[in-house]
Amino acid sequence: MKNLLLILADLIVVGACAAVLLRWLRVAQREHYLPGTVTPFLGRWIRARWWNVAGVVGAVGALLGALVFPVSLKGDACVLLLGGYAVLFPMGLSIKGRTSTLAWTDRLRRVGVVTVVLGGILVGLTAALGSATAGLGLCVLLCPLLVDAALWLLAAGEAARMQVFVDQAAATLAAVHPRVVAITGSFGKTSTKNHLAQILHGQRVTIATPASFNNRGGLARSINEHLQPGTEVFIAEMGTYGPGEIAELCAWIPPEISILTAIGPVHLERFGSLEVTLASKAEITTHAATTILNADDVRLAGLAATLTDAGRHVVRCSAVDPSADVAVVAEGDEVVLHVGGVRYGQPTRLPAGVQATNVACAGAAAIALGITPDVVAAQLAGLAPTQNRLTTAVAPSGVHVLDDTFNANPTGAAAALAALAAQPVERRIVVTPGMIELGSSAREANATFGAQAGAVAEVVIIVGRTNRRALKKGLAGTPATVMTVEHRDDAVAWVRANGTGRDAVLYENDLPDHYP
């Protein structure tokens, strides 16, 4: 009878393991199936809530209890506690997902199958040592690590599968033979890409990569699905998480013109340092005939000098120096295009959310493609901000809304706060989860942002727990009223219920719900 009860308890735990597996598969999918990105989220969730700490301690205790009291009611109870942990913990990390539900793609199924196989091997090994229960318990506790192991084992095969589409895209690109503009940077990539496409509209037949399709798979898909005969210009946004990735992209998408928009502490957890970030982004210049960069960025200014000394053609862009090769410089509330120190066109007011440095880089690329400065200057009036990057609207309640939910860097956050401060309203509200992937500077950067937000806004609503402590630390010395909510929907509901036409709200950054 005792053996039967133990088998039943183990079967219940096996079923419960499905719940914990689904949680971590969803994290793997949201983190683009990168090996090593899943396990750190267990630490995030444990640190975020004290009851998750208690849950882990309890699960470890239950595992030890199951081993100390084998084939007994006490042992069965401990095994069932492990099953309860698998279903419930980490609390807050949804199985289904609110903002990003699990998509059962072929790739996800492969990851799931390999994870189950690895778990089965672990159970088999512990069974050979005398306790299959220990293996089940370890599967529950170490599921994120097993998922990461599966991602690592599958990485080479997934790359080989993708190579088929990459080869097709490379052949299509060679056959159509457009002029290629490649864009990278820590931030500003998508906006610069969109501004260049807007400037070229009606001047050149142009295809730009959609949304943020800026990795190997996304770029291959963009080319295979969108590049058509007669395309004159292909604008490729290129992202990277480490050295060598952009070099690999440029090997089959060789750019004639490369653009670097900015270097900052974005994805710093993965790069490790800004020096590595710069070197990784600079790979985009290797084969380009012309390199365009934001010379207002001190690191890119240094790169410009290095490239120039090596005999490379460099175009320096600026939002403050009219003597730069291409500059879009403010004159009051408007901007003027300067090329080679010469003014072109009339002063133009840029819409909120359109950054002059990005416009200068886009204008420089258009000029390199043969568009005259006069035409570029005339096109500035038609530029539009990129969606969710400091776009503005008025809600039905009359609240002035600044949507900056796709920005997550200190420079962009400071610019967004400046835009909020300029709003002619009585009360200013900031809704934010803070910034992520800033490496060792994350706490300091979020504390600084909290202090800046508290100096501008009367109300600051902190979403989630990922950066709550750091933001509160920065806000502590400010007069702002500070509120905390678990989800962005809660903050939106508060604004709708309490906001009026005398208020302005800035939604600064947004995090998917696999973050605490």
N, C-alpha and C positions, 0 to 999 in steps of 0.2 A: 504493500500500500504506500509506503514511504517513497519507494522508487517511482511509483506511478505519479504521486504528487509532484515529485521533483521534475519528472519528464513534462508534466502538464505546465509547471511553472516555467520551464525552459522554453516550451512552445509559445507561451504567452510573451516571453521576452523576445523570441524570434519575430513574432508579429509586431511587437513594439519597435523593434529595430527599423522596420519600414518607415516609421514616423521620423526617427532621427535621421535616417538616410535621405528622405525627401527634403528635410530642412537644408542639409549641407549640399545636396545636389543643386538646389536653387541658388545657394551662395556661389557655387562653382560656375554656374551659368551666368550669373550677374557679373562675375569677375573674369569673364571671357575665357574660361577654361585654362587659366594660367596656373601651372603647377606652383604650389607653395603659397597660394593666396587664400586658401580656405581656412587652414588651421589658425592663422592669426585672428580670424573673426570669433573663434571660441573664446580667446582671451578678451576681445572687445566686449562680448556679451557677459562674460563672468565679471569683469570689472565694472560694468555699467549698473548692475543691480545686486544688492547684497544677498537677495534670495537666490540668485544664480550661484553665488559662492556657496551658500548653504546647500544648494542642490548637488553641486559637485562633491562637496564634502560628504554629504549623505550617500551619494552613489558609490564613492570610494569605500565608505564604511559598509555599505550593503554588499559590495563585492567581497570584501574581506570576511564579512559575516557568512556569506555563502560558502566560502572556502573553509572557514573554521568549523561550521556546523553542516557538513555535507549529509545528504540523505536524512534530513530532519525537518520538522515543521519550522524551526527557526531558520534553517537554510532556505526553505521554500519561500518564507516571508521575505528574506533578503533578496532572493532572485526576483520576486514580484516588485520589490522596491526599485530594482534596476529597471524593470519594465516601465514603471511609473516615471522614472527619470527620463527614459527614452521618449516617452510621449509628451512630457510637460516641459522639459528643459532643453536649451535655455529659454526661460520664459520671456516672451516678447518677440522671439524670432518665429514668425508664422510659418506653418507648413505650406499653406496655400499661397500666402503673399497678398498684400494689399495693393502695392504699386507695381509689383513685378511678379506675375504668376509664373509658375513653372511651365515651360514649353517643352513638350516631349519630342524633341528632335532626335534624329538618328544618333547624333553625337552624344547627346545626354544619355540615351539608352546604352551606348557603349560604355560610358563612364560608370553608369549604374551597375551594369553587368560585371565589369572588372572589379568594382568596389565590393560587390557581393562575393565574388570569387576570392578576393583577398581576405575578406572576413571569414569565409569558409575555411581557408587555409589556416588562419589564426585559431579558429575553433578546433580544427583537426590536430594542430600541434599541441594545444593545451589538453585535448582529450587524450593524446598519446602520453602526456605527462601525468594524467590522472584526473583531469577536471575540464570537461567541455564547458561547464558553467563559467569558469574563469575566462575562456575565450569569448563567450557571449558578452560577459561583462566588459571585457576590453573592447569589443566591437562597439558597444554602446558608448563607452567613454572616449574612444579614440576614432570615432567615425570621421571627423574632419581630416585626421591624418591619413586614414585609409583612402578618402576621396582624393587628397593631394597625391598620394602614391599612385592611384589609378590614372590621374591626369599626367603624371610623369611617365608612366609606362606607355600611355597612349600617344604621347606627344609626337614621336617620330612618325607613327602611322598616320596621325591626323595631318602632319605636314606633307606627307606623301600624297594623301588624298587631295589636299588643297593644291598641290603642284599641278595637277591636271588642269584646274581652272586658271592657274597662273600662266601656264604655257599657252592656253587658249587666249588669254588676255594679251600676252606679249605678242602673239601672232597677229591679233586684231590691231593692236597699237602700231605694229610695224607696217601693216597693210594700209591703214588709214593715214598714218604718218602726220598727225597734227603737231603743232608746236606745243611743247609740254612745259607748263609752269608748275613747279612743285613748291609747296608751302609747308613750313613747319615752325615750331616755336612752343614755348611753354603755355602761352595763351595768345589769343588774337588770330589763330589760324583760320577758324571758320568765318569770322567776320571779314578778314582780308580776302579770303576766297570769294565770298559773296559780293564784296565791293568790286573786286576785279571783274567778276561776271556781269555786274550791273553796268560798269563802265564800258565793257566790250559789247553790250547788247546793241544790236543794230550796226555794229562795226565789224565784227568777226563772228563766224559760226562757232559757238563756244559750248563745250560740255564741261560742267564742274561736278566733282564728286558730291553726291547728295549727303545731307545731314552730316554726321561725323563718321562716314565710312572711310576711315583713315589708316586702317591696318591692311595686312596682306590680303585677307579674305575680302574685306570691304572694297578695296581698290580693284581687285580682280573682278568682283561682281559688278562694280560700276562700269568698268570697261566693257565687259561681256554683254551687259544689258543695255548700255546707253550709247556707246561710241558708234557712230554711223559714218559711212563714206561721205566726204564733204566737210567733216568737222575740221575746222582750222586751228582751234586752240583747245587743249585739254588741260584743265586746272585740277591738280591732284593735291589734296590735303594729306599730309603724311604725319602720323603720330608714332611715338616710340615709348617703350618702357625701359630701354637700356641700349648699350652700345651694339652696333652691328645691324640693328633692325632697319634703319633708314638706308644704310649702305646696300642692304639686300633689296629693298624696294627700288632704289635707283638703278640697280643692276638690270631690271627688266622694265622700268619706267624711267628711262634716262631723261632728265630735265634739261632743257635749253636754258631756262631761267629758274633760279632758286630764290626763295624768299624766306628770311628768318625774321619773325615778328618780335620775339622777346624771350629772355631767359629768366626764369624765376623758380621758386620753390614748389612747383607743381609736380606731383608724382615723386617727390624727393625721397619718400620711403623706398622707392624702387631704384632710383638712380644713386642714392647715397650721398651725393654732393653736387653742388652747382657746377663744379668743374667737369664732372662726368656728364651732367646734363648738356653743357655747352658742347663738349666733344661729340656727344651722340647726335645732337641736332646739326652740328656742323658737317656731318657726313653728307648732307644734302647738297653741299657746294662742290663736291669732288669732281663731278663730270659736267657741271653747268658752265656755259659760256659766260653767263652774267649772274652775279649774286647781288641780290637786293636785300638790305637789312636795315633795321631800325637803329640808327646811330645814337639815339637818345638813351639806349640801353648800354650801360658802361661795358658789359661783357661783349656785346656785339660790336661795339666800337673798337674794342681790342682785336676781335676777330677780323674786322674790316682792315685794320692796319696790317695784320699778319698776311691776309690774302693779297693785299696790294703789294706788299714787299715781295710776295712770290710771283708777281706779274699777272695776277688775276684781275678781271674786270669787275669792279665793285661799284655799286650805286648806293650811296648813303642817303637815308631818309630821315626826316625830322619833323617834329611838331613844334619846335621852339627856335630852330636856327634857319632863317631864310636863305642863308648862303650854302646850305646842304645841297647835294645833287638834286634831290626832289624834296620839297617841304610843303606842308599844309599848316600854315601858321595862323594863330588867332589874331584877329583885329576886332576888339570889342567882343560882341556876341557872334561874330561871323569869322570865317576863315578865308584865306587866299592861297592859291596854288603858286609856288615858286619853283622854277626849274632852272638850275644853273645860276641862281641868284636873280632871275628875271621873273617878274610878276606876270601871271596869265589870268585872264578872265576877271569877273567881278567878285567882290566879297559874297560869300555864300554861307547861309546858316545851316549847319549840320544838325540833323535830328538828334534828339536825346538817344544815347546808346551808341552813336557812331563816333569812334575814337579817331582823332586826327592822324595818329601814327599809323594805324591800319590803313587809312585812306591814302596816306603818302606812299606806303609800300605798294598798295594796289595801283595807284596812279603811275608809279615808277615802272611797274610791270607792263601796264598798258602802253606806256611810251616805248619801252623796249620791244614791244610787239608791233610798233609802227604807228600807233595812234598819236596824233599831234597833241602837244600840250593844250592848245586852245580847245580841242574837242574834250580832253580830259577835264579841263576846268568847267566846261559847260555841263558835263555829266554829273558833277558833284551835287548839284541841286536835286538830282533824282535818287540819291543814295538812300537806302533804308536800313534800319538796324536789323540785326539778326534776331530771330525769334528767341524770346526768353533771355536776351542779353541786354538788359536795361531798356526794354521797351516800355512804353507808357500807355495807359488807358484810364478811363473813368468807369468805375463800377456803377451798377444801378443805384446803389446807395449814395452815390456822389463822391465816394472816396477816390482820391487820385492814386492809382496803382503804378508802381515801378516794379516791373518783373525782371529780376536779374537772377533767376533760379538756375541758369546754366553757367554762372560764373563762380569760380571757387579758388581765387587767388588773391593775395593781399593787395596787389595793385588795382585789380578790378573792383574789389570790395571798397577800397578807399574812394575810387571814382564814383561808385554807386552812392556812397554816403554823401559825397559832395553834391550829387544830383538831387538827393533827398533834401539836403539843407537848403537848396535853391528853390524848393517848392514854396509858393506863396500861400501857406496854410497856417492854421493855429496849432495843430498837433501833428507830430511826425511819429510814425510807428515803424519799427524794424522787426521783421520776422526772419529768423535764421537758425540753422543748425550748426553754424560755424563752417570752418574749412577743414578739409581732410587731405591726407597724403602729403603732408608738409614735413615728414621726417621728424628729426629731433627739434625742429623749430615750431612744431605744431602748437604746443601749449603757449609759447610766447606770442606767436602770431595771432592766435585766437584771443588771448588776453588783451593784446593791443587792439584788435578789432573790436572787442567788447568795450574798451575805453573810448574808442572813436565813436562807436554807435551810441554810447551813453551821452556823449557830448553833443550829439546832433538830435537824437530822438527823445521824446518824452516817455515813450513806452518801447521796451524791447522784449520781444517774446522769443524765448529760447526753445527750439524744437528738438526733442529727443535728448539723449544723454551722452552722445559721443564727445561733444565739446562743452558740456554744461558747466563743469567746474572751471575750465579756463575762461569761458565767457563771463561767468559770474565774478571771477577774480578781477577781470578788467572793468566790469561794470560797478564794482563795489564803491569806487570813489566818485561816481557820477550821480547826478540828480534824477536819472531815469527810473521810472517804475519798471521793475523786472518781473516777468511772468515766465513760468515754465509749463510746457505741454509735451505730451508724448508724441503726438503726430502733427504733421503740417495741417491736416484737415481741422484739427482742433483750433489752431491759430486762425485759419481762414474763417471758421465759424464765429470766433470772437470778434474779428474785424467786421464781419457782416452784421453782427448784432450790435456793435458799439460804434462803428465808424459812421462819419457823416461827411458832407461835402466840405467841411472845414479841416479834414484830415488827409494825410498822405501816408501810404504804407509802402515800404520797400521789402520785397521778398528776395532776400539775398541768399542764394544757393539753395539747393534742395538735395536731400540724400534719399536713395532708394531704401526700402524698408528692411533690407538685410543688414543695415547699420542700426545699432541701438539708439 
